[in-house]
Every structure is written in C-alpha cells, then in structure tokens.
Amino acid sequence: MFKFGVVGSAISALFCDTLTAIIYMRLMIRKKIFVWQKVLQIPTWDEISPLVKGSTLQARSFAMHFTNLMVARKIQGLDDTGVAPAAFALAMQTFFTGGVIIFALGMATQTLYPTAVAKCNDDERGVYVKTLIKRLLGRGFYMGTTITVIQALLIPFILRTTPLAEVRQAALFPIIAVIAYQGINGIVCVGEGIMVGDGRFASASIILVIASLGYMGCLQVPNLDLNGVFLSLGIFTLMRLGGLLAFLPSTMNSYSTERTLTPKKVI
C-alpha cells in the first residue's frame, strides 16, 4: 500500500517490537514487578546470580544468528539468477512452518519439566525423572515424525507456491531434506528444553555452539551447491542430536546420585 519495500519491513518490525515492549512494561508496572524506585538500586549477588547463569544461553542465540548470517552469505553467492535464494527461502519456510510446533513443544518443556520434577517425592524422583525424560523425548519424536508425514504428502502443493519451474526444480531436494529432519528436530528441541529446564544452561550452549561450528565448517567445502547446504543442515541437526545424547545421561542420573549421596535421617 505505502510501497516502502524492504524499509517498510524494517519499520513494521520496529513498530511491533516497540509496541510489545510498551505492553510488557505496563503489565510489569501494574503487577509491581517493575518498581521505579529500585531502578537505580544496585542489586545483590544473590539477586543477579540466576541471571548470570542464564546469560550463557545468549551464546546459543549468538551462534544461531551468526550461523544464519553465514548461510545467507553462502546462498547469495551460489548464482546470479536468484533461483538458489528463492529455492532456499521456500525450503526454509517449509521447515519453519512445521518446526514452529516443535519449537513450541520445546519451549513448553522448559517449564513443564522442572515443575513436574519438583512435585515428585524425593524417594521416587530418580526413577520418575528417567521415565519423564523418555516420555518427553518420545513425544517430541512422534510430533516431528507426524509433521514429516503430513508435509511429505503436501510436497506437490508446496512446490506450487512458486510459479517458476526453475525454483521448483531447485527446491525439491531441499524441501525433502528439511521435511526428513523434522523427526530428529523434535527430539533435539525437547531435549534442549529439558536441559534448560534443569538449569544446564552451559551444556545446552556448548552443544549448539559446537554444532554451529560444524555447520559453518561444512559451508566452506569448495563448489558446494544448494543441495550441499541442506546436507550441511542435516549434519548440524545430527551434531545437536549427538551432543544431546552425550549430556542427557548425566541429567537422568543426577537425581539418583543425589539420593544416594544424601544421608538418611536416623530416628
């Protein structure tokens, strides 16, 4: 309508973020979470230590954004016709359309997991945690697999969203690849949600940083085409899964260890 183009997209994003910030600020003031009198008051270490521990999660965000920047740079340099960027955008839209449900499940796990563990009795917590983790990972896998099946059936309709035959041809393998990754992504997102909910922020960050380095390393392969970029995305996903499988056993056994080391009260 206003013909702002790319600038209009930036302006709309700024407007949305500003409006969201104002709404959150009003809610925090109304609920007395944010108090003006304490703005200039220096907090104690006990108050900020949870924030310091949680700040390690910012390494995950930085790694993801930097990796996305490197991928975008690689895609833009594949050809001068614009076919590769268009095919990449179509495949990633397919990935995120299904992934939004998986990401929501992972975010919910960050809250549901510690809440469920806290309500469990100390004597049963070790066995309960192992069972809970297995069930959550299973649900993530089933959710991802279900999305894979549904999106696989919709591939002909997904390809019709672009009128260009060259883009449809170039996007076929990337779309198949990202759809196949959804099952693994379901396990990974739920597993990372468990680690964050358990307070293992550093471990979750280490996994994503190492996987991002592996992804960017794959992008440096000479003569890498669009299909190679999405194969590199598969390596990134598998590295996240491998890191998760390496760290999760310590989470499952931590409560059993605490129970063993805790001395029993003598009556």
N, C-alpha and C positions, 0 to 999 in steps of 0.2 A: 504493500500500500504506500509506504513512505519512500521506497526504493533506496534504503540505506545500505543494502548489501551486507558485506561482512561486518562493517561498522555497526550496523543495526543489530547483528547477533551479539556483538560485544556489549552494546548498550543495554540490550534486554537482559543479558546475564548479570550485568552490574546492577540493574534495577531489581532483579529477583533476589540477588544476594543482599542488597541494602534493605529491601522490604522484609526479608527473613530475619535479618539482624535486629531490625526495629521490633518485630513481633516477639522474638525471643527475649529481648531486653525488657519489654513491657511485662511479659509473663514472669520473668525473674524478679522484677521490682515488685510486682503485685504479690508474689508468693514470698517476698522478703529473702530471696536467695541472693540477690544483689543489693547491697546496702551502700549508699553514697558515703556514709561516714567512715566506712572501712576501706575506701578506695586507696587512700594514701597510707594506710596502716601496713607496716612490714609484717608479713606472715611468719609464723614459726616454722621450724623444720618439719615438725610433725604434720603440719597442715599441707606443706608443699611436697613432702616426700612421695606421696602417691602419684602426684603429677609428674615428678621427675622420673619415677619408674615407668609410668605410662608414656612418657615422651619418647621412649625407644621405639614406639610404634610409628613415630614420624619417619624413621628410617625406611619403613615399608612404603609409606606414601612417596617419599623422595625416590626410592628405587623404581617404583611403578611409573611415576611421571617421567623420570629420566629415560627409562626403557621405552616408553611410548614415544618420546621425542626421537630417540634413535631409530625406532621402527618407521615413524613417519618420514624421517630423513631418507631412509633406505628406499621406501616405497616411492617417494617423489623422484628419486633418481633412476628408477627402473626403465622408464620410457618417456618420450616427449609427447605422446599422443593423449595421455590422460586415462588410458584404458586400465592400467595397473592400479592407480589410485581409486578409480571408480569401482573396480572389482574388489579391492581391499575394503573399501567402505561398505559394500554390500555384504561381504562375508562377516565383517565385524558387527554390523547391525544385526545379522542373524545370530551371532554368538551372544551379544548382549541382550537381545530380546528374550532368549531362553535363559541366559545367565542371571537376569535380574531376579528371577525366582530363587535361584540357587544362592545368590548373594544375600537375599533377604533371609533365607534359611540360616546362612552362616552368621548374619548379624543377630538373629534371634537366639542362636545357640550361645552367643557370648553372654547373654543374660539368663537364659533358661538353665544352662549347665551349672553355674555356681549356686543358683537358687535351689535347684534340686539336690545338690550335694549338701548344702547347708541344712536342709530339712531332714537329712538321713541320720539315723542313730550312729554314734561313733563305732559301736561294735560291728555294724553291718556295712560301714562306709567303704571298706576296701573292695568287697565283692560287688557292692552296688555301683561303684564308680566304673569298674571294668564292664559291667553289664550295660550301664548307661552309655558309655563311650561306644561300645559295639553297636548299640541300637541307633545312636545318633549318626554314626558313620554309615550304617546300613540304610537309613532313611535318606541320607544325602546321596548315596549311590543310586537308590531306587528313583529318587526325584530326578537326578541327572539322566539316568537311563530312559525314564519316561519322556523327558524333554527331547532326548536324542531320537526316539522312535517317532514322536509327533513331528518334529522338524524334518526328519528324513522323508516322511510322507508328503510334506509340504514343499519339497525342493522344487518341483516344477512351477509352483505358484510363486516361490521366492525369486526364481530366475526371471519371471515375467514382470517383476517390478522395474526392470530396466528395459527400454526399447532397443538398446544397442546389442546386436548379435555378438560383437567382439567382447563386450563386457560380460555377457552371459557365458561365453566360452571360457574366458579367463577366470571367472568367478566360480566355476563348477567345482574344481578340486578344493579351493579354499573353503567353500561352503560345506562340502562333505567333511573336510578335516575338522572344522570348528564344531560341527554337529557331533562328530565322534568323540570330541574332547569333553562333552558335557557330563558324561558319566564320571570321568576322573575328576572333573571340576567340582562335582557335587561332594565327593569325598574330601577334596582339598579344602573347600570353603568351610565345611562343617568342622573338619579337623582343626583348622586355624581358629575357628570360633571357640572351640574347646580350649585351645592353648591360651587364647586371650582371656577367656572367662576364668581360667585357672591362674591367671596372673603371670604367665610365662611370656612376657612381652618380648624379652630379648631373644628367646628361642624362635618365636614367630617372625621376628625381624630378620634374624640370621638366615632362616630358610628362604625368605623372599629375596633378600639381597644376593645370596649365592645363586639362586635360580635366575635372577635378572642378569647377573654377570655371565652365566652360561648362555642365556638368550642373546645378549649383545655379542658374545663371542661367536655364536653361530652366524650372526648377521655379517661378520667380517669375512666369511668364506667367499673367495673370488667367483664371479659370474653367478651369484645367487639370484634366482628368479623369484617370481611371486609365489610359486608353489614351495620353494625352499624357505621363504619367510614363514609360511604357515607350518611347515615341518619343524622349523625352529621354535614356533609357538608350542608345538607338541612336546619338544624337548624341555621347554620351560615348564610346562604343566607336569611332566613326568619328574622333573627335578624337585618341584614343590611337593609332589606325592612322596618321593623318596625321603626328603627331609622330614616330612610329617611322620612317616613310618619309623624314622630314626629317633624322633623326640617323643612320640606318643607313649611308648612303653614306660618311660620314666614318669609320665603323668599318671598312668594307670597303676603303677606300683608305689607311687609316693604315699598314698593313704595307707596302704598295707604296711609300708615301712614305718610310718609314724605310729601306727597302732602297735607294732612290735617293739618299738623303742620306748613307748610310753609305759612307765611302771604302773602296775596295778596297785590300787589302794588296799591297804591291809586293815581289815575290820577287827 
